[in-house]
Amino acid sequence: MRIEIDLTAQRLRMWEQGRCLAEYPVSTGRNGNGEIEGSGCTPRGRHRIRAKIGAGLPRGAVLRGRRWTGEVWSPELHARDPQRDWILSRILWLSGLEPGRNRLGCVDTFRRYIYLHGTPYEDELGAPVSKGCVRMRNQDVIDLFDRVTVGTEVELHE
């Protein structure tokens, strides 16, 4: 099993033995593609899923600091904090596999807290508008979460 994220097409594909098992629209970094900490860019290259967070939580569960706040996203909750960077439903936390490119130092994907996660901005999927993470529909990230394991390889490319 492996995941491929096409940063140009804004698509995520899940592969197994040369067969595409699933394809989802995503939203990556508004600031483009890049690896530098603080850039707001989405990192490229070979990664793996280092942690899966949120198993069993309800769809739309609000996560902050990788923990459930006890809230479930709603338009009313959003209106109280419209500038919040909403991380919903599940987190697949990435770790780079290429030292100097996306691992260690100022380019470390894991220390940059780069995730695949759910979003309330599902109508923006297909366009790069995130703060560097890979945003997905809530149901899509739940489906993906349930199908992958820690250690699954993830390739992000242009």
Phi, psi and omega per residue, in radians:
M1 nan 2.384 3.035
R2 -2.644 2.779 3.137
I3 -2.063 2.421 3.071
E4 -2.142 2.258 3.087
I5 -2.059 2.016 3.116
D6 -1.566 1.851 -3.059
L7 -1.226 -0.447 3.104
T8 -1.331 -0.828 -3.110
A9 -1.421 -0.222 -3.095
Q10 1.010 0.866 -3.136
R11 -2.328 2.502 3.025
L12 -1.990 2.321 3.093
R13 -2.177 2.403 3.066
M14 -1.849 2.213 -3.069
W15 -2.062 2.569 2.964
E16 -2.550 2.160 3.132
Q17 0.857 0.808 3.081
G18 1.363 0.021 3.128
R19 -1.883 2.333 3.059
C20 -1.399 2.004 -3.106
L21 -1.549 -0.486 -3.108
A22 -2.781 2.672 3.088
E23 -2.473 2.362 -3.079
Y24 -2.367 2.532 2.974
P25 -1.307 2.574 3.121
V26 -2.379 3.020 3.008
S27 -2.314 2.174 -3.140
T28 -1.932 -2.904 -2.965
G29 -1.050 2.224 3.062
R30 -1.025 -0.556 -3.122
N31 -1.509 0.150 3.102
G32 1.663 -2.746 -3.073
N33 -1.906 2.347 3.135
G34 3.047 2.893 -2.964
E35 -1.946 -0.177 -2.997
I36 -1.258 2.304 3.096
E37 -0.974 2.379 3.117
G38 1.445 -0.012 -3.076
S39 -1.379 -0.396 -3.033
G40 1.292 0.201 3.138
C41 -1.653 2.772 3.071
T42 -1.592 2.233 -3.107
P43 -1.263 2.629 3.110
R44 -1.856 2.956 3.024
G45 1.761 -2.932 -3.079
R46 -1.470 2.300 3.127
H47 -2.378 3.055 2.958
R48 -2.434 2.755 3.034
I49 -1.330 2.056 -3.099
R50 -1.610 -0.531 -3.129
A51 -2.659 2.572 3.032
K52 -2.037 2.169 -3.055
I53 -2.223 2.310 3.040
G54 1.951 0.178 -3.134
A55 -0.936 2.286 3.070
G56 1.442 -0.109 3.125
L57 -1.264 2.726 3.101
P58 -1.199 2.690 3.045
R59 -1.017 2.288 -3.135
G60 1.538 0.066 3.090
A61 -0.986 2.347 -3.116
V62 -1.551 2.183 3.134
L63 -1.960 2.339 3.087
R64 -2.435 2.258 -3.067
G65 1.068 0.528 3.133
R66 1.154 0.367 3.093
R67 -2.272 2.582 3.101
W68 -1.257 2.290 3.130
T69 -1.391 -0.198 -3.031
G70 1.634 -0.128 -3.132
E71 -1.634 2.700 2.954
V72 -2.126 2.251 -3.050
W73 -0.982 2.438 3.028
S74 -2.601 2.801 3.085
P75 -1.007 -0.607 3.135
E76 -1.179 -0.763 3.087
L77 -1.092 -0.747 3.124
H78 -1.053 -0.733 -3.118
A79 -1.098 -0.490 3.120
R80 -1.296 -0.385 -3.105
D81 -2.582 1.170 -2.998
P82 -1.157 -0.360 -3.121
Q83 -1.551 -0.073 -3.102
R84 -1.104 2.455 3.050
D85 -1.492 1.642 -3.002
W86 -1.264 2.123 3.043
I87 -2.034 1.977 -2.956
L88 -2.124 2.692 2.907
S89 1.253 -1.093 -3.099
R90 -2.631 2.736 3.024
I91 -2.219 2.254 2.904
L92 -1.964 1.853 -2.996
W93 -1.565 2.165 -3.076
L94 -1.605 2.606 3.035
S95 -2.307 2.277 3.140
G96 -1.201 2.675 3.125
L97 -1.998 -0.003 -3.049
E98 -2.051 1.687 -3.140
P99 -0.949 2.311 -3.127
G100 1.533 -0.333 3.095
R101 -1.830 -0.890 -3.118
N102 -2.479 0.278 3.135
R103 -2.453 2.362 3.111
L104 1.318 2.768 3.096
G105 1.038 -2.556 -3.059
C106 -1.434 0.109 3.134
V107 -2.076 0.323 -3.030
D108 -1.362 1.903 -3.108
T109 -1.001 -0.756 -3.113
F110 -1.089 -0.829 -3.140
R111 -1.227 -0.304 3.052
R112 -1.442 -0.085 -3.121
Y113 1.017 0.915 3.104
I114 -1.586 2.125 -3.064
Y115 -2.171 2.814 2.730
L116 -1.714 2.225 -3.085
H117 -2.684 2.866 3.095
G118 -1.347 2.786 -3.086
T119 -2.503 2.656 3.003
P120 -1.432 -0.191 -3.055
Y121 -1.617 0.902 -3.050
E122 -1.132 -0.451 3.119
D123 -1.264 -0.232 3.128
E124 -1.639 -0.063 3.136
L125 -1.084 2.493 -3.057
G126 1.755 -0.139 3.097
A127 -2.241 2.525 -3.134
P128 -1.381 1.719 -3.109
V129 -2.317 0.134 -3.105
S130 -1.439 3.127 3.086
K131 -1.646 0.292 3.115
G132 2.225 -0.473 3.094
C133 -1.319 3.064 3.074
V134 -1.845 1.889 3.142
R135 -1.516 2.528 3.134
M136 -2.418 2.829 2.955
R137 -1.017 2.556 -3.122
N138 -1.045 -0.799 3.138
Q139 -1.152 -0.613 3.128
D140 -1.146 -0.759 -3.126
V141 -1.204 -0.567 3.065
I142 -1.141 -0.805 3.118
D143 -1.049 -0.822 -3.138
L144 -1.086 -0.808 3.127
F145 -0.923 -0.757 -3.097
D146 -1.269 -0.271 -3.060
R147 -1.808 -0.268 -3.083
V148 -1.918 2.909 3.108
T149 -2.141 2.826 2.971
V150 -1.022 2.332 -3.105
G151 1.785 -0.248 3.104
T152 -1.005 2.315 3.128
E153 -1.349 2.484 3.139
V154 -2.301 2.107 3.117
E155 -1.882 2.143 3.079
L156 -1.910 2.141 -3.087
H157 -2.497 2.821 3.101
E158 -1.571 nan nan
